[in-house]
């Protein structure tokens, strides 16, 4: 099954919902950055939540999530857009701990419980819209919930999860966001809260082969869900040789001449995808021209 995301309404429009499978996308990030299991779980949860937030945007709009906790993982940085494209990395990909008391990957210990979650939205204006909230748990699902409730003023529940194989590859990754529209009936709220307390973990549902549509059915009840849209999700970096070349040119002739004189070449690596771009002395001389 390829990664994809669904947008839906439930309870006659009283609830807005998103669900996604991100196993392949997070797996691509894991392979590119050689993340260890706990780092993979933190990055995967962040990528999953971010791609769903991106799906709430339109056209060429995009957003960047930055999580700065006081744990050894360091910064988590993730980009996504309205087309289901997502990319991300962590400062210290070789972060891993023993399982926590619940038998799960100890994301809280890796991320830390103090710090901030920042969301920068590029909606085509002169300056991006930036919202920031303090971390509340370090488990990330709760932190994204806190962001939406606090900054967007929408009662919400975010569920994200990742299962890592013994060989460090990604076995399952996915998530959901449930949002209550103004005027949602109390009986509907109570029913959703009950379902959320009873359903299996999101990562186990993905592992067991449930589709995003079936995940929403588990959370909300199949008779209540109306799927509006389905879109592919993939790890996609916007870097290219041309972009890196333009960035070098923008440094100016003096800097390029120094590269030629000092190293006789230049090499640049993209933080998001780990792709390395090599420019020979001849290429640098052409840039000067």
GUZA-947240 format. One line per 5 residues: number of its first residue (from 1); their letters; for each residue x, y, z of N, C-alpha, C, O. Coordinates in pm, whole numbers, plus 50000, padded with zeros to 5 digits. Example, Ala and Ser with C-alpha at 12.3 -4.5 7.8 and 13.67 -1.06 7.14 Angstrom:
<atoms>
1 = as = 51319 49431 50780 51230 49550 50780 51320 49670 50780 51424 49668 50846 ~ 51285 49775 50708 51367 49894 50714 51290 50003 50787 51341 50114 50804
</atoms>
This chain:
<atoms>
1 = xxxxx = 50084 49880 50000 50000 50000 50000 50087 50125 50000 50175 50140 50085 ~ 50064 50214 49906 50136 50341 49903 50080 50435 50010 49965 50421 50052 ~ 50162 50530 50051 50118 50629 50149 50012 50720 50088 50023 50761 49972 ~ 49910 50750 50166 49813 50850 50123 49739 50906 50243 49751 50856 50354 ~ 49661 51010 50218 49589 51082 50322 49445 51101 50278 49417 51122 50160
6 = xxxxx = 49354 51095 50373 49214 51125 50342 49165 51241 50428 49203 51256 50544 ~ 49079 51322 50367 49009 51427 50438 48862 51386 50446 48807 51334 50349 ~ 48800 51409 50560 48663 51362 50577 48585 51454 50670 48642 51533 50746 ~ 48454 51441 50662 48363 51502 50759 48289 51389 50829 48276 51279 50775 ~ 48239 51418 50949 48164 51317 51023 48053 51384 51102 48056 51504 51129
11 = xxxxx = 47956 51303 51138 47843 51352 51217 47778 51475 51151 47757 51578 51213 ~ 47747 51458 51023 47677 51563 50947 47750 51697 50950 47689 51802 50965 ~ 47883 51690 50936 47962 51812 50927 48003 51871 51060 48067 51976 51063 ~ 47968 51806 51170 48008 51859 51301 48155 51832 51333 48213 51897 51420 ~ 48214 51736 51261 48352 51696 51288 48430 51693 51158 48381 51642 51057
16 = xxxxx = 48551 51748 51160 48643 51741 51047 48754 51644 51084 48802 51645 51197 ~ 48794 51560 50988 48890 51455 51022 48990 51432 50910 48960 51448 50792 ~ 49110 51394 50951 49218 51359 50858 49282 51230 50910 49293 51209 51030 ~ 49325 51146 50818 49401 51026 50855 49499 50996 50744 49472 51021 50627 ~ 49614 50940 50782 49718 50915 50681 49802 50794 50717 49820 50760 50834
21 = xxxxx = 49852 50731 50614 49954 50628 50627 50083 50690 50576 50086 50743 50465 ~ 50191 50686 50656 50317 50750 50617 50436 50654 50625 50550 50698 50635 ~ 50409 50524 50620 50514 50424 50639 50629 50441 50539 50746 50440 50579 ~ 50597 50455 50411 50701 50465 50309 50776 50599 50320 50898 50603 50303 ~ 50704 50705 50348 50766 50838 50357 50862 50846 50474 50974 50897 50461
26 = xxxxx = 50820 50797 50590 50907 50796 50707 51022 50698 50684 51134 50722 50729 ~ 50994 50588 50615 51100 50493 50583 51207 50555 50496 51326 50527 50513 ~ 51166 50640 50402 51262 50709 50316 51348 50804 50399 51469 50812 50378 ~ 51286 50876 50492 51362 50965 50580 51459 50886 50666 51573 50928 50687 ~ 51415 50770 50716 51503 50687 50798 51625 50640 50719 51737 50641 50771
31 = xxxxx = 51603 50599 50595 51714 50552 50512 51811 50663 50479 51932 50643 50479 ~ 51758 50780 50451 51844 50892 50411 51927 50945 50529 52041 50988 50510 ~ 51871 50941 50648 51939 51000 50764 51996 50896 50859 52058 50931 50959 ~ 51975 50768 50830 52026 50659 50915 51982 50678 51060 52062 50658 51152 ~ 51858 50715 51080 51809 50737 51217 51797 50605 51292 51760 50502 51236
36 = xxxxx = 51830 50611 51421 51811 50497 51510 51666 50496 51560 51597 50597 51545 ~ 51618 50386 51619 51475 50370 51644 51403 50485 51716 51298 50530 51670 ~ 51457 50533 51828 51386 50639 51900 51383 50768 51818 51282 50838 51816 ~ 51493 50799 51751 51496 50916 51663 51397 50897 51548 51330 50993 51509 ~ 51387 50776 51494 51293 50747 51385 51149 50772 51429 51069 50828 51355
41 = xxxxx = 51118 50728 51552 50982 50746 51603 50948 50894 51619 50838 50936 51583 ~ 51042 50971 51671 51019 51115 51689 51004 51186 51555 50913 51266 51536 ~ 51094 51155 51462 51087 51217 51330 50960 51173 51257 50892 51255 51195 ~ 50927 51044 51265 50809 50993 51198 50680 51052 51251 50591 51088 51173 ~ 50668 51064 51383 50549 51127 51440 50537 51272 51393 50428 51318 51360
46 = xxxxx = 50649 51342 51391 50648 51483 51349 50612 51498 51201 50533 51585 51165 ~ 50669 51412 51117 50638 51416 50974 50490 51385 50949 50426 51448 50865 ~ 50437 51289 51024 50297 51249 51007 50202 51362 51044 50109 51394 50970 ~ 50227 51424 51160 50142 51536 51202 50155 51653 51105 50055 51719 51073 ~ 50277 51680 51058 50300 51795 50969 50233 51775 50835 50179 51870 50779
51 = xxxxx = 50236 51653 50780 50174 51632 50649 50022 51649 50659 49958 51691 50562 ~ 49964 51617 50775 49820 51640 50792 49790 51788 50808 49689 51836 50756 ~ 49875 51862 50878 49857 52008 50886 49874 52072 50749 49804 52167 50716 ~ 49967 52018 50669 49985 52068 50533 49862 52046 50448 49830 52128 50362 ~ 49792 51935 50472 49671 51905 50394 49559 52003 50424 49462 52009 50349
56 = xxxxx = 49571 52078 50531 49471 52180 50562 49494 52309 50484 49411 52400 50488 ~ 49608 52317 50414 49642 52437 50339 49597 52424 50194 49541 52322 50155 ~ 49621 52528 50114 49571 52530 49977 49682 52567 49879 49780 52633 49915 ~ 49664 52525 49755 49751 52568 49645 49898 52549 49673 49943 52438 49701 ~ 49974 52659 49664 50119 52655 49684 50161 52686 49827 50279 52704 49854
61 = xxxxx = 50065 52692 49917 50098 52720 50057 50178 52604 50117 50164 52489 50076 ~ 50261 52638 50214 50342 52535 50280 50371 52576 50423 50350 52691 50461 ~ 50420 52482 50502 50450 52514 50640 50574 52439 50687 50611 52336 50632 ~ 50637 52495 50791 50755 52436 50851 50731 52419 51001 50690 52513 51069 ~ 50756 52299 51050 50745 52270 51192 50886 52261 51251 50972 52192 51197
66 = xxxxx = 50908 52331 51361 51037 52324 51430 51011 52291 51576 50941 52365 51646 ~ 51069 52181 51621 51052 52138 51760 51189 52143 51828 51282 52072 51790 ~ 51199 52228 51927 51323 52243 52004 51296 52199 52147 51242 52276 52227 ~ 51335 52077 52180 51320 52028 52316 51453 52027 52387 51557 52055 52327 ~ 51450 51993 52515 51574 51990 52593 51633 51849 52602 51716 51821 52688
71 = xxxxx = 51588 51759 52513 51641 51624 52510 51758 51610 52415 51790 51705 52343 ~ 51823 51494 52414 51944 51474 52333 51918 51467 52183 52013 51475 52105 ~ 51793 51454 52142 51763 51448 51999 51793 51580 51930 51825 51582 51811 ~ 51784 51691 52004 51806 51823 51944 51684 51870 51868 51571 51838 51905 ~ 51706 51945 51762 51596 52003 51684 51536 51903 51587 51607 51824 51524
76 = xxxxx = 51403 51907 51577 51331 51836 51471 51278 51942 51376 51211 52036 51419 ~ 51307 51928 51246 51261 52025 51148 51190 51949 51035 51246 51858 50975 ~ 51066 51989 51007 50986 51922 50905 50915 52025 50819 50859 52122 50870 ~ 50917 52002 50687 50844 52084 50589 50733 52001 50528 50749 51880 50508 ~ 50620 52064 50496 50515 51997 50420 50438 52101 50341 50445 52221 50371
81 = xxxxx = 50365 52056 50240 50282 52147 50161 50142 52090 50145 50108 51986 50203 ~ 50061 52157 50065 49922 52117 50047 49907 51999 49951 49796 51952 49928 ~ 50018 51951 49895 50014 51843 49796 50052 51707 49854 50063 51609 49781 ~ 50073 51701 49986 50110 51575 50048 50258 51546 50045 50300 51434 50073 ~ 50339 51645 50010 50484 51628 50007 50543 51670 50142 50506 51774 50196
86 = xxxxx = 50634 51588 50195 50688 51614 50328 50835 51574 50331 50877 51482 50261 ~ 50912 51643 50411 51053 51612 50431 51090 51654 50573 51025 51741 50630 ~ 51195 51594 50630 51233 51633 50765 51363 51570 50809 51412 51475 50747 ~ 51419 51623 50917 51540 51566 50975 51548 51602 51123 51475 51689 51170 ~ 51638 51535 51194 51664 51565 51335 51812 51597 51350 51894 51551 51271
91 = xxxxx = 51845 51674 51452 51985 51714 51472 52075 51596 51503 52187 51587 51454 ~ 52024 51504 51586 52105 51390 51630 52033 51260 51594 51963 51202 51678 ~ 52051 51214 51470 51977 51096 51425 52013 50967 51497 51934 50872 51498 ~ 52131 50961 51558 52172 50840 51629 52136 50851 51777 52222 50837 51865 ~ 52008 50875 51802 51954 50883 51937 51863 50763 51961 51768 50741 51886
96 = xxxxx = 51892 50686 52066 51809 50571 52097 51821 50535 52244 51928 50549 52304 ~ 51709 50489 52302 51705 50447 52442 51630 50315 52452 51563 50272 52358 ~ 51641 50253 52567 51560 50135 52594 51412 50174 52595 51379 50292 52612 ~ 51325 50076 52577 51181 50103 52578 51138 50162 52713 51199 50133 52816 ~ 51034 50245 52711 50986 50306 52835 50901 50206 52915 50890 50089 52879
101 = xxxxx = 50842 50255 53024 50768 50167 53114 50644 50105 53048 50591 50006 53096 ~ 50599 50164 52937 50484 50110 52864 50526 50016 52752 50443 49966 52676 ~ 50657 49993 52742 50707 49904 52638 50715 49969 52502 50720 49900 52400 ~ 50717 50103 52498 50721 50177 52372 50852 50255 52361 50922 50276 52460 ~ 50884 50297 52239 51003 50379 52217 50992 50508 52298 50888 50574 52298
106 = xxxxx = 51099 50544 52367 51095 50654 52464 51118 50789 52396 51222 50853 52413 ~ 51017 50830 52318 51026 50956 52245 51036 51074 52339 51110 51170 52313 ~ 50962 51069 52449 50965 51179 52546 51107 51206 52595 51148 51321 52605 ~ 51181 51100 52625 51318 51116 52674 51408 51173 52566 51497 51252 52595 ~ 51385 51135 52440 51468 51184 52330 51440 51332 52300 51532 51410 52280
111 = xxxxx = 51313 51367 52298 51273 51505 52264 51293 51599 52381 51340 51712 52364 ~ 51258 51552 52500 51259 51639 52617 51120 51690 52648 51033 51689 52561 ~ 51100 51734 52769 50967 51781 52811 50960 51932 52822 50853 51988 52849 ~ 51071 51999 52801 51073 52145 52802 51126 52196 52669 51221 52141 52614 ~ 51063 52301 52619 51103 52356 52490 50982 52411 52417 50881 52444 52479
116 = xxxxx = 50993 52421 52285 50885 52482 52207 50856 52404 52079 50942 52336 52025 ~ 50733 52417 52033 50690 52370 51902 50646 52493 51824 50552 52562 51863 ~ 50714 52519 51713 50684 52637 51632 50632 52595 51495 50681 52499 51435 ~ 50533 52667 51447 50476 52642 51315 50484 52770 51233 50428 52873 51272 ~ 50554 52764 51120 50566 52879 51030 50489 52846 50902 50522 52750 50832
121 = xxxxx = 50387 52926 50872 50303 52902 50754 50332 53007 50646 50321 53127 50670 ~ 50370 52960 50529 50392 53047 50414 50266 53042 50329 50244 52944 50257 ~ 50184 53148 50337 50058 53150 50262 50061 53256 50151 49958 53305 50106 ~ 50184 53290 50109 50199 53381 49996 50206 53527 50033 50209 53612 49943 ~ 50207 53560 50160 50219 53699 50203 50367 53737 50215 50454 53652 50194
126 = xxxxx = 50395 53862 50248 50532 53909 50258 50608 53834 50367 50725 53800 50351 ~ 50540 53810 50478 50603 53739 50590 50517 53619 50628 50395 53625 50618 ~ 50580 53509 50671 50504 53391 50712 50432 53416 50844 50473 53500 50924 ~ 50324 53343 50865 50255 53344 50993 50323 53243 51084 50341 53128 51046 ~ 50361 53286 51204 50434 53199 51295 50357 53185 51426 50319 53284 51488
131 = xxxxx = 50335 53061 51466 50273 53032 51596 50366 52943 51676 50435 52858 51621 ~ 50367 52963 51807 50459 52887 51891 50393 52854 52024 50327 52938 52085 ~ 50411 52730 52067 50358 52688 52197 50467 52611 52272 50556 52555 52209 ~ 50460 52608 52404 50555 52526 52480 50521 52377 52465 50404 52342 52447 ~ 50622 52293 52472 50597 52149 52473 50523 52113 52602 50551 52168 52709
136 = xxxxx = 50429 52020 52590 50354 51979 52709 50387 51837 52753 50362 51800 52868 ~ 50444 51755 52663 50476 51618 52704 50603 51563 52640 50671 51480 52700 ~ 50636 51607 52519 50749 51549 52447 50714 51424 52371 50797 51369 52299 ~ 50589 51376 52386 50544 51259 52311 50500 51296 52170 50481 51209 52085 ~ 50484 51427 52146 50457 51489 52016 50310 51486 51975 50260 51589 51930
141 = xxxxx = 50239 51377 51987 50096 51379 51956 50024 51479 52044 49945 51560 51995 ~ 50051 51473 52173 49991 51568 52267 50039 51710 52242 49965 51806 52262 ~ 50162 51723 52196 50218 51857 52170 50153 51920 52047 50125 52040 52047 ~ 50130 51840 51943 50059 51893 51826 49914 51924 51860 49859 52022 51810 ~ 49852 51842 51944 49716 51872 51989 49713 52007 52060 49625 52089 52036
146 = xxxxx = 49809 52028 52148 49817 52153 52224 49834 52272 52129 49775 52378 52151 ~ 49915 52255 52024 49934 52364 51929 49802 52400 51859 49765 52517 51853 ~ 49732 52300 51808 49608 52327 51734 49504 52392 51824 49437 52488 51785 ~ 49490 52339 51945 49390 52392 52038 49425 52535 52079 49337 52620 52088 ~ 49554 52560 52103 49597 52692 52152 49606 52796 52041 49553 52906 52054
151 = xxxxx = 49674 52761 51930 49698 52859 51825 49585 52870 51724 49555 52978 51675 ~ 49522 52756 51693 49415 52757 51593 49277 52771 51656 49178 52796 51587 ~ 49272 52756 51788 49146 52767 51863 49041 52665 51815 48923 52697 51806 ~ 49087 52543 51784 48997 52436 51739 49015 52316 51831 49124 52260 51837 ~ 48911 52275 51904 48922 52154 51986 48959 52035 51898 48889 52005 51802
156 = xxxxx = 49069 51968 51930 49124 51866 51841 49187 51753 51919 49217 51765 52038 ~ 49207 51641 51849 49283 51529 51902 49375 51480 51792 49331 51451 51680 ~ 49504 51469 51823 49605 51423 51727 49660 51290 51774 49707 51277 51887 ~ 49655 51191 51687 49715 51062 51716 49821 51030 51612 49791 51029 51493 ~ 49944 51004 51654 50053 50970 51562 50133 50856 51622 50149 50848 51744
161 = xxxxx = 50183 50767 51537 50260 50655 51589 50350 50593 51485 50322 50598 51365 ~ 50460 50533 51532 50559 50469 51445 50604 50340 51510 50630 50336 51630 ~ 50614 50233 51430 50673 50107 51476 50800 50083 51394 50797 50091 51271 ~ 50912 50054 51463 51040 50035 51397 51079 49887 51403 51068 49824 51508 ~ 51124 49833 51292 51170 49695 51285 51304 49677 51355 51374 49775 51380
166 = xxxxx = 51341 49551 51389 51472 49526 51452 51590 49573 51368 51696 49606 51422 ~ 51574 49577 51234 51684 49623 51148 51682 49775 51126 51751 49826 51038 ~ 51602 49846 51208 51590 49994 51205 51499 50046 51095 51472 50167 51091 ~ 51451 49961 51005 51357 50007 50903 51220 50032 50966 51194 49990 51079 ~ 51134 50102 50893 51003 50140 50947 50899 50035 50910 50876 50007 50792
171 = xxxxx = 50837 49977 51011 50732 49878 50988 50596 49943 50963 50521 49899 50876 ~ 50566 50047 51040 50436 50113 51027 50444 50256 51079 50512 50284 51178 ~ 50374 50345 51011 50368 50484 51055 50240 50548 51003 50203 50528 50887 ~ 50173 50624 51088 50050 50689 51044 49993 50777 51154 50051 50790 51262 ~ 49878 50835 51124 49817 50922 51223 49680 50971 51184 49632 50946 51073
176 = xxxxx = 49617 51042 51277 49488 51104 51250 49477 51236 51325 49544 51256 51427 ~ 49393 51324 51275 49355 51447 51346 49203 51456 51342 49142 51450 51235 ~ 49142 51471 51457 48998 51489 51470 48973 51629 51523 49030 51668 51625 ~ 48887 51706 51454 48860 51844 51495 48710 51867 51509 48632 51827 51423 ~ 48672 51933 51618 48531 51962 51644 48497 52100 51591 48562 52199 51625
181 = xxxxx = 48394 52106 51508 48348 52233 51456 48261 52305 51560 48207 52241 51651 ~ 48248 52439 51548 48164 52513 51643 48022 52455 51648 47961 52427 51545 ~ 47972 52437 51768 47836 52387 51785 47822 52237 51786 47710 52185 51782 ~ 47935 52165 51792 47927 52020 51797 47847 51975 51920 47869 52024 52031 ~ 47753 51883 51900 47667 51837 52008 47747 51763 52116 47844 51693 52086
186 = xxxxx = 47705 51780 52240 47774 51716 52351 47773 51564 52338 47870 51499 52377 ~ 47666 51509 52285 47658 51364 52269 47762 51313 52169 47817 51204 52186 ~ 47789 51393 52066 47891 51357 51968 48029 51361 52033 48110 51271 52013 ~ 48056 51466 52109 48184 51479 52178 48206 51360 52272 48315 51302 52275 ~ 48103 51324 52347 48114 51213 52442 48140 51082 52368 48218 50999 52415
191 = xxxxx = 48076 51064 52254 48094 50941 52177 48237 50931 52123 48299 50824 52128 ~ 48289 51042 52072 48427 51042 52019 48527 51017 52132 48621 50939 52114 ~ 48508 51081 52246 48597 51059 52359 48597 50912 52400 48702 50856 52434 ~ 48479 50849 52398 48470 50709 52433 48545 50622 52333 48619 50531 52371 ~ 48526 50652 52204 48596 50575 52099 48747 50590 52113 48821 50493 52100
196 = xxxxx = 48793 50712 52137 48938 50736 52150 48999 50659 52266 49116 50620 52260 ~ 48922 50636 52369 48973 50562 52485 48976 50411 52461 49041 50338 52536 ~ 48906 50364 52357 48892 50221 52334 48971 50167 52214 49003 50048 52210 ~ 49003 50252 52119 49065 50204 51995 49209 50158 52019 49271 50200 52116 ~ 49262 50072 51931 49403 50034 51939 49491 50155 51908 49442 50258 51862
201 = xxxxx = 49621 50143 51933 49712 50252 51899 49713 50272 51748 49690 50178 51672 ~ 49740 50394 51706 49741 50425 51564 49846 50344 51490 49822 50298 51378 ~ 49963 50325 51551 50070 50250 51483 50030 50104 51464 50063 50044 51362 ~ 49960 50046 51562 49918 49906 51548 49810 49892 51442 49804 49790 51373 ~ 49724 49993 51428 49622 49988 51323 49687 49990 51185 49645 49917 51095
206 = xxxxx = 49789 50075 51168 49860 50079 51040 49934 49948 51017 49933 49893 50906 ~ 49999 49897 51121 50071 49769 51111 49978 49656 51068 50017 49568 50991 ~ 49854 49659 51119 49758 49554 51089 49689 49572 50953 49601 49495 50917 ~ 49730 49674 50880 49682 49692 50744 49560 49779 50727 49504 49783 50618 ~ 49518 49848 50831 49402 49937 50817 49437 50055 50728 49544 50114 50740
211 = xxxxx = 49347 50089 50639 49365 50205 50552 49330 50331 50630 49269 50322 50737 ~ 49368 50449 50580 49326 50572 50647 49174 50582 50664 49126 50630 50766 ~ 49099 50536 50564 48953 50538 50576 48908 50450 50691 48819 50488 50768 ~ 48968 50332 50704 48930 50238 50810 48973 50289 50947 48908 50262 51048 ~ 49084 50364 50951 49127 50424 51078 49022 50524 51126 48987 50525 51244
216 = xxxxx = 48973 50607 51036 48869 50703 51074 48741 50631 51116 48670 50677 51205 ~ 48712 50519 51053 48595 50441 51092 48611 50388 51233 48515 50383 51310 ~ 48734 50346 51268 48760 50299 51404 48741 50412 51506 48686 50390 51614 ~ 48785 50531 51470 48780 50644 51563 48639 50700 51574 48593 50732 51684 ~ 48571 50713 51461 48444 50786 51458 48321 50699 51434 48209 50744 51455
221 = xxxxx = 48343 50575 51389 48229 50491 51352 48204 50502 51203 48184 50612 51151 ~ 48205 50388 51133 48195 50390 50986 48068 50458 50936 48068 50519 50829 ~ 47961 50446 51012 47834 50505 50967 47833 50657 50976 47743 50722 50924 ~ 47935 50712 51042 47938 50857 51064 48033 50932 50972 48031 51055 50969 ~ 48117 50860 50896 48226 50923 50821 48191 50938 50673 48142 50845 50609
226 = xxxxx = 48218 51058 50619 48202 51084 50477 48336 51135 50423 48377 51247 50453 ~ 48405 51052 50342 48536 51090 50287 48516 51191 50175 48436 51170 50084 ~ 48590 51302 50183 48579 51409 50084 48688 51404 49978 48665 51436 49861 ~ 48808 51365 50020 48922 51373 49929 49029 51273 49971 49046 51243 50089 ~ 49100 51222 49873 49212 51130 49896 49332 51183 49818 49318 51217 49701
231 = xxxxx = 49449 51191 49882 49566 51246 49815 49690 51165 49851 49702 51116 49963 ~ 49784 51150 49756 49906 51076 49785 49996 51151 49882 49993 51274 49887 ~ 50075 51077 49957 50174 51134 50050 50309 51075 50014 50321 50955 49989 ~ 50412 51160 50012 50546 51109 49980 50654 51198 50038 50636 51319 50055 ~ 50769 51136 50069 50887 51213 50106 50936 51281 49979 50965 51214 49879
236 = xxxxx = 50945 51412 49981 50985 51487 49861 51067 51608 49905 51018 51693 49979 ~ 51191 51615 49857 51275 51730 49890 51274 51828 49772 51268 51788 49656 ~ 51280 51956 49805 51278 52059 49701 51418 52101 49656 51433 52190 49573 ~ 51520 52035 49710 51655 52073 49670 51683 52022 49528 51618 51928 49481 ~ 51780 52083 49461 51821 52040 49327 51961 52097 49302 52005 52188 49371
241 = xxxxx = 52028 52043 49203 52160 52094 49169 52152 52241 49127 52240 52321 49158 ~ 52046 52275 49056 52030 52413 49010 52013 52508 49129 52072 52616 49131 ~ 51933 52467 49228 51913 52553 49345 52042 52573 49424 52073 52683 49468 ~ 52118 52465 49440 52245 52475 49513 52342 52563 49434 52415 52644 49492 ~ 52343 52546 49302 52429 52628 49217 52395 52776 49230 52484 52860 49241
246 = xxxxx = 52266 52806 49229 52223 52945 49244 52263 53001 49381 52297 53119 49394 ~ 52258 52914 49482 52297 52958 49617 52446 52992 49621 52487 53088 49686 ~ 52527 52912 49551 52672 52941 49546 52698 53071 49472 52779 53153 49515 ~ 52629 53090 49360 52644 53213 49282 52609 53335 49368 52674 53440 49358 ~ 52506 53321 49451 52462 53433 49533 52566 53474 49638 52559 53583 49695
251 = xxxxx = 52664 53384 49664 52769 53419 49761 52861 53528 49708 52926 53599 49786 ~ 52868 53542 49575 52950 53647 49515 53082 53596 49463 53129 53491 49506 ~ 53144 53668 49370 53269 53626 49306 53384 53600 49404 53458 53504 49387 ~ 53399 53684 49504 53512 53669 49597 53506 53535 49669 53608 53468 49685 ~ 53387 53496 49712 53371 53370 49784 53398 53251 49692 53461 53154 49732
256 = xxxxx = 53350 53260 49567 53373 53151 49472 53521 53140 49437 53575 53030 49428 ~ 53587 53254 49419 53731 53253 49391 53809 53191 49507 53908 53121 49486 ~ 53763 53216 49628 53828 53156 49746 53809 53004 49745 53902 52930 49781 ~ 53692 52956 49706 53668 52811 49696 53765 52748 49596 53822 52642 49621 ~ 53783 52815 49483 53873 52762 49379 54017 52759 49428 54090 52662 49408
261 = xxxxx = 54057 52867 49494 54196 52878 49540 54225 52783 49656 54334 52727 49665 ~ 54128 52767 49745 54150 52688 49866 54134 52537 49843 54221 52458 49878 ~ 54020 52499 49781 53989 52356 49766 53987 52308 49621 53997 52188 49595 ~ 53974 52401 49528 53964 52361 49389 53833 52294 49355 53818 52235 49248 ~ 53737 52304 49445 53606 52243 49424 53511 52294 49533 53551 52370 49620
266 = xxxxx = 53386 52250 49526 53289 52282 49631 53194 52164 49646 53166 52093 49550 ~ 53147 52145 49768 53053 52036 49796 52948 52087 49892 52981 52152 49992 ~ 52824 52058 49864 52715 52103 49950 52621 51986 49976 52594 51905 49887 ~ 52570 51979 50099 52479 51872 50136 52348 51930 50187 52347 52024 50266 ~ 52236 51874 50140 52105 51918 50184 52073 51854 50319 52081 51732 50334
271 = xxxxx = 52037 51935 50418 52004 51883 50551 51880 51794 50547 51871 51697 50622 ~ 51785 51827 50460 51657 51757 50460 51664 51616 50399 51598 51525 50448 ~ 51745 51599 50294 51746 51469 50226 51883 51403 50223 51897 51291 50175 ~ 51984 51472 50274 52121 51419 50280 52185 51403 50142 52290 51341 50130 ~ 52123 51459 50039 52182 51452 49905 52304 51544 49899 52300 51657 49948
276 = xxxxx = 52413 51494 49840 52536 51572 49829 52557 51616 49686 52543 51537 49593 ~ 52589 51744 49668 52613 51800 49534 52758 51844 49524 52807 51921 49607 ~ 52827 51794 49422 52969 51824 49402 52986 51918 49282 52926 51897 49177 ~ 53067 52020 49300 53095 52116 49193 53247 52121 49172 53323 52156 49263 ~ 53290 52086 49052 53433 52084 49021 53486 52227 49002 53410 52323 49001
281 = xxxxx = 53618 52236 48987 53682 52366 48962 53625 52428 48836 53603 52549 48830 ~ 53602 52345 48734 53547 52396 48608 53408 52454 48629 53375 52559 48574 ~ 53325 52384 48708 53190 52434 48736 53196 52569 48808 53119 52660 48778 ~ 53288 52579 48904 53298 52704 48979 53345 52818 48888 53298 52931 48900 ~ 53436 52788 48800 53484 52891 48704 53370 52935 48613 53360 53053 48579
286 = xxxx = 53286 52841 48573 53170 52877 48489 53073 52967 48564 53012 53056 48505 ~ 53060 52943 48695 52974 53030 48775 53028 53172 48779 52951 53268 48776 ~ 53161 53184 48786 53221 53318 48784 53190 53389 48653 53170 53511 48650 ~ 53186 53310 48546 53158 53370 48415 53015 53418 48403 52977 53471 48299
</atoms>
